[in-house]
C-alpha cells in the first residue's frame, strides 16, 4: 500500500492545508520569542562582565575538621 515516506508526505501536506491560516502567526511568534531570548542572553552576559566578583570575609576551615571537633577543643 503506502510506504513510510509516502505517509510522511501526505501528513505534511494535510497539516499545511489545515493549518495554513495559523502558520504566519506561529512563525511571527517564534521570531519574536527568538529575538527576546537573544536580547536577554546578551544582557545577562554583559551584566556578568560588569559585576566584580564578591569577596566574603570569613575564616578558613580545613576540610577534615568538623564543627563538633572544633567546639570540643579548649
N, C-alpha and C positions, 0 to 999 in steps of 0.2 A: 504494500500500500504506500504509505509515506515514510520517508526516512527522517532521521533526526534533523538534518539540515533543512528539509522542506517545511517541517513543522515549526522550526525556529523562524524561518522567513515569514510564514503565514502569521505567526504570533506577533511578530514585529509590525507587520502591515496592519493587523487588526488593532493593535494598540495605537499606532499612529493615526488611524482613521477615527477611532473612538475618542482619542484624547487630543485631537488637532486643535481644539479651541484653548485647551489649557497649556499646551507646550510653550507658547511665547511667555506666558505668565510665569511658568515654572523656571524657564531659562533666565528671565529677568530677576526673579527672586534668588536664584542660585548665584547670579553675578553680584547682586547686592551683598549677599552673605559672604562671598569670597572677598569682596573689597573691604568689608567691615573686619573680617578676620585678619586680613593682611595689615590693615591700619593698626589694629590692636596689638598684633605681634611686633610691629615696628615700634610702637610707643613703649611697650614693655622692654624691648631691647635697649632703647635709648635711656629709659629710666634706670635700668641696671647699670649702664655705663656711667651715668651722672652720680649715682649714690656711692659714697665711700663706704667701705666695709666697716661695720660697727665692731668696736672692741669693748668687751665687757670685763671690767676689773674683777678679779677674784683671786683665789689661791689655787695653786696646782696640787692635785691629789694624785698619788701613784695609783696605777691600775689594780695592783694586788692588795691594796689597803681597803678594807671595807669600813663603813661608818661605825659598826659595832666595835671593831678593834681600836679605832681611833678614840672612842669615848672611854674605853677601859684604861688607857694609859694615864698615869699620873702626871 
